[in-house]
């Protein structure tokens, strides 16, 4: 059986163009976890919580603790909804175990941006 040759001496092939489409994925909305200042929670406890639950270095945790102390609040991190609420619950539970009134809040960061897959 002989192959039909085109003018470029290649086997005859049917040209097929496949259109590839990219799906646009929407990133999950992100939420800020915010520490709030109070007059009873110790500075050492706040530093320990930031290091333990937010993986801050001692220096970064100390800087953020001072921001909370002087400005009234500070952002510990930005996470998807479930992670943000879990971290808040973990820190507040530990604070209650140590009889400290530390309060954290979670607030929306953005509306979710699209990105290519």
BAFI-3210 file (N, C-alpha, C; in Angstrom, 3 decimals, decimal comma, padded with zeros to 6 digits):
// residues 117
n [1|2|3|4|5|6|7|8|9|10|11|12|13|14|15|16|17|18|19|20|21|22|23|24|25|26|27|28|29|30|31|32|33|34|35|36|37|38|39|40|41|42|43|44|45|46|47|48|49|50|51|52|53|54|55|56|57|58|59|60|61|62|63|64|65|66|67|68|69|70|71|72|73|74|75|76|77|78|79|80|81|82|83|84|85|86|87|88|89|90|91|92|93|94|95|96|97|98|99|100|101|102|103|104|105|106|107|108|109|110|111|112|113|114|115|116|117]
n.u [000,848|000,641|001,627|000,009|001,563|002,244|002,945|005,277|006,706|005,853|003,974|000,515|-001,596|-004,456|-005,189|-005,585|-006,899|-006,702|-008,492|-007,477|-008,688|-008,465|-009,377|-010,770|-009,920|-011,259|-009,818|-010,019|-011,819|-009,967|-009,084|-008,374|-006,668|-006,980|-005,380|-006,423|-005,829|-005,682|-005,939|-004,961|-003,925|-000,811|002,270|004,177|002,572|001,126|003,225|004,105|001,783|001,654|004,019|003,583|001,044|000,958|003,366|005,457|008,654|010,637|011,434|009,689|007,223|007,451|007,596|005,040|003,440|004,050|002,942|000,224|-000,086|000,474|-001,073|-003,532|-004,493|-003,512|-002,551|-002,274|-002,113|-003,112|-005,598|-007,435|-010,996|-011,822|-009,378|-008,568|-010,609|-010,243|-007,655|-008,147|-009,976|-008,351|-006,317|-007,840|-009,045|-006,796|-005,997|-008,157|-007,814|-005,575|-006,613|-006,894|-008,086|-007,754|-008,634|-009,501|-010,199|-011,828|-011,728|-012,888|-010,607|-010,406|-012,341|-011,825|-009,796|-009,373|-007,479|-005,263|-005,493]
n.v [-001,163|002,106|005,295|008,369|011,204|014,556|017,841|018,469|016,219|014,657|012,298|012,201|013,978|014,638|017,824|018,883|021,006|021,589|023,144|024,586|025,282|027,403|027,015|029,317|029,767|030,472|031,978|031,052|033,168|035,280|035,718|037,898|037,294|038,699|040,025|041,382|044,008|043,779|044,429|042,403|039,969|038,450|039,689|037,781|035,523|036,214|036,408|033,729|032,445|033,535|032,514|029,760|029,145|030,716|030,552|032,412|034,015|034,557|037,239|038,456|037,867|039,290|041,915|042,155|041,732|044,053|045,942|045,282|045,890|048,673|049,844|048,717|046,624|043,926|042,277|038,880|036,976|035,909|033,962|031,201|030,867|028,649|027,906|030,313|030,704|028,414|028,802|031,105|030,027|028,064|029,609|031,288|029,349|028,255|030,536|030,844|028,548|029,327|031,306|033,871|036,814|037,079|038,186|037,434|038,297|037,676|038,819|039,631|039,649|039,953|039,675|037,320|036,406|035,842|033,295|031,755|028,297]
n.w [000,000|-000,868|000,316|000,107|-001,066|-000,149|-001,516|-000,119|000,289|002,436|004,388|003,586|005,591|007,466|008,253|011,469|013,793|017,082|019,504|022,386|025,486|028,253|031,542|033,774|037,003|040,150|042,859|046,281|048,557|050,745|054,215|056,926|059,938|062,985|065,805|068,893|071,202|074,765|078,320|079,912|078,839|078,567|077,187|076,515|076,141|073,827|071,970|072,026|070,987|068,413|067,316|067,536|066,266|063,990|062,847|063,089|063,338|066,312|066,427|064,513|065,687|068,077|067,117|065,922|068,176|069,623|067,900|068,129|070,820|070,908|068,853|069,058|067,499|065,276|062,259|062,037|060,053|056,713|055,353|053,766|054,352|056,201|057,385|058,570|060,504|062,034|063,100|064,657|066,539|067,770|069,009|070,704|072,343|073,639|075,002|076,794|078,329|079,708|081,172|080,025|078,420|075,649|072,417|069,113|065,725|062,558|059,311|056,007|053,296|050,452|047,376|046,030|043,433|039,900|038,257|035,882|035,028]
ca.u [000,000|001,475|001,103|-000,139|002,525|001,875|004,026|006,493|007,207|005,459|002,736|-000,685|-002,286|-005,522|-004,832|-006,563|-006,543|-007,415|-008,552|-007,312|-009,232|-008,033|-010,438|-010,411|-010,225|-011,409|-009,162|-010,963|-011,642|-009,023|-009,538|-007,339|-006,822|-006,540|-005,248|-006,860|-005,181|-006,441|-005,059|-004,648|-003,143|000,604|003,005|004,813|001,558|000,848|004,390|004,058|000,683|002,046|005,039|003,027|-000,076|001,126|004,718|006,284|009,911|010,528|011,531|008,448|006,147|007,642|007,210|003,587|002,887|004,169|001,949|-001,077|-000,067|000,470|-002,090|-004,822|-004,723|-002,504|-002,895|-001,352|-001,971|-004,227|-005,844|-008,796|-012,010|-011,776|-008,101|-008,595|-011,481|-009,615|-006,564|-008,760|-010,517|-007,250|-005,649|-008,764|-009,194|-005,588|-006,045|-009,128|-007,171|-004,625|-007,407|-006,584|-009,225|-007,315|-009,690|-009,102|-011,327|-011,552|-012,474|-012,604|-009,476|-010,740|-013,471|-011,364|-009,333|-009,255|-006,154|-005,260|-005,215]
ca.v [000,000|003,293|006,486|009,533|012,231|015,922|018,512|018,589|014,846|014,098|011,545|013,049|013,970|015,609|018,842|019,061|022,024|021,376|024,369|024,334|026,381|027,437|027,341|030,346|029,324|031,566|031,697|031,211|034,441|035,226|036,385|038,327|036,920|039,902|040,011|042,638|044,295|043,858|044,811|041,266|038,923|038,798|039,826|036,488|034,614|036,625|035,993|032,270|032,082|033,902|031,572|028,401|028,974|031,492|030,227|033,621|033,947|035,289|038,675|038,891|037,781|040,401|043,139|042,167|041,909|045,475|046,643|045,043|046,613|050,127|050,299|048,112|045,377|043,599|041,129|037,765|036,250|035,941|032,565|030,856|030,950|027,605|027,970|031,518|030,471|027,382|029,429|031,950|029,147|027,431|030,594|031,710|028,221|028,209|031,704|030,541|027,564|030,078|032,356|035,165|037,234|037,413|038,107|037,531|038,393|037,287|039,673|039,363|040,353|040,305|038,950|036,184|036,823|034,740|032,999|030,667|026,967]
ca.w [000,000|-000,958|000,991|-000,734|-000,648|-000,510|-002,255|000,693|000,466|003,733|004,258|003,602|006,881|007,551|009,228|012,534|014,763|018,332|020,279|023,811|026,279|029,652|032,474|034,756|038,355|041,096|044,129|047,388|049,242|051,860|055,434|057,873|061,349|063,681|067,262|069,510|072,473|076,014|079,424|080,779|078,176|078,646|075,934|076,231|075,615|072,448|071,180|071,913|070,090|067,051|066,874|067,490|065,344|062,767|062,381|063,056|064,079|067,576|066,127|063,851|066,674|069,012|066,405|065,786|069,524|069,953|067,092|068,778|072,092|070,731|067,909|069,388|066,769|064,273|061,412|062,227|058,796|055,768|055,033|053,351|055,406|057,229|058,108|059,407|061,656|062,868|063,856|065,681|067,585|068,490|069,869|071,758|073,281|074,462|075,894|077,871|079,209|080,531|081,820|079,419|077,587|074,300|071,406|067,720|064,804|061,181|058,379|054,598|052,684|049,072|046,827|045,236|042,099|038,955|037,766|034,902|035,571]
c.u [000,897|000,793|001,045|000,787|002,002|003,075|005,308|007,110|006,959|004,191|001,542|-001,388|-003,417|-005,140|-005,956|-006,040|-007,383|-007,346|-008,449|-007,851|-008,714|-009,240|-009,916|-010,857|-010,340|-010,739|-010,182|-010,757|-010,724|-009,520|-008,347|-007,686|-006,178|-006,513|-005,691|-006,203|-006,171|-005,441|-004,573|-003,804|-001,681|001,242|003,640|003,813|001,258|002,001|004,371|002,974|001,037|003,090|004,429|001,976|000,083|002,545|005,593|007,600|009,717|010,550|010,242|007,278|006,237|007,229|005,695|002,910|002,953|003,184|000,555|-001,164|-000,204|-000,657|-003,466|-005,150|-003,614|-002,898|-001,834|-001,120|-003,226|-004,382|-007,213|-009,713|-011,824|-010,489|-008,084|-009,436|-010,912|-008,493|-007,117|-009,275|-009,414|-006,596|-006,570|-008,995|-007,987|-005,573|-007,008|-008,556|-006,198|-005,283|-007,026|-007,711|-008,865|-008,447|-009,078|-010,358|-010,853|-012,380|-011,994|-011,472|-009,821|-011,905|-013,075|-011,002|-009,260|-007,796|-006,258|-004,922|-003,846]
c.v [001,230|004,462|007,619|010,626|013,593|016,584|018,686|017,228|014,300|013,290|012,492|012,892|014,967|016,604|018,986|020,115|021,775|022,662|024,005|025,544|026,259|027,769|028,394|029,838|030,533|031,160|031,843|032,572|034,261|036,086|036,707|037,803|038,045|039,681|041,376|042,794|044,218|044,130|043,634|040,180|039,350|038,878|038,500|035,494|034,948|036,199|034,485|031,838|032,398|032,949|030,189|028,223|029,707|031,385|031,467|033,343|034,729|036,795|039,201|038,885|038,940|041,725|043,241|042,357|043,384|046,318|046,484|045,874|048,130|050,643|049,678|046,842|045,169|042,343|040,052|036,989|036,360|034,532|032,373|030,768|029,924|027,653|029,171|031,282|029,403|027,983|030,319|031,097|028,513|028,397|031,020|030,596|028,120|029,369|031,441|029,534|028,246|031,278|033,756|035,537|037,586|037,199|038,289|037,707|037,981|038,199|039,430|040,246|040,832|039,445|037,723|036,645|035,603|034,550|031,870|029,364|026,522]
c.w [000,000|-000,265|000,007|-000,210|-001,045|-001,176|-001,446|000,983|001,873|003,528|004,387|004,954|006,802|008,623|010,231|013,486|016,000|019,140|021,750|024,559|027,698|030,505|033,433|036,107|039,258|042,400|045,237|048,050|050,456|053,010|056,319|059,262|062,143|065,184|067,783|070,874|073,631|077,134|080,263|080,132|078,159|077,260|075,537|075,647|074,155|071,536|070,962|070,931|068,634|066,482|066,639|066,388|064,017|062,211|062,173|063,770|065,380|067,320|065,487|064,823|067,673|068,371|066,283|067,135|069,925|069,143|067,716|070,050|071,899|069,835|068,142|068,647|065,757|063,530|061,564|060,941|057,964|055,205|054,396|054,577|056,528|058,050|059,042|060,667|062,590|063,708|064,961|066,843|068,418|069,470|071,006|072,777|074,206|075,458|077,058|078,865|080,162|081,218|081,346|078,469|076,139|073,296|070,027|066,886|063,420|060,292|056,958|054,086|051,282|048,585|046,014|043,832|041,204|038,574|036,756|035,578|035,143]
res [x|x|x|x|x|x|x|x|x|x|x|x|x|x|x|x|x|x|x|x|x|x|x|x|x|x|x|x|x|x|x|x|x|x|x|x|x|x|x|x|x|x|x|x|x|x|x|x|x|x|x|x|x|x|x|x|x|x|x|x|x|x|x|x|x|x|x|x|x|x|x|x|x|x|x|x|x|x|x|x|x|x|x|x|x|x|x|x|x|x|x|x|x|x|x|x|x|x|x|x|x|x|x|x|x|x|x|x|x|x|x|x|x|x|x|x|x]
***
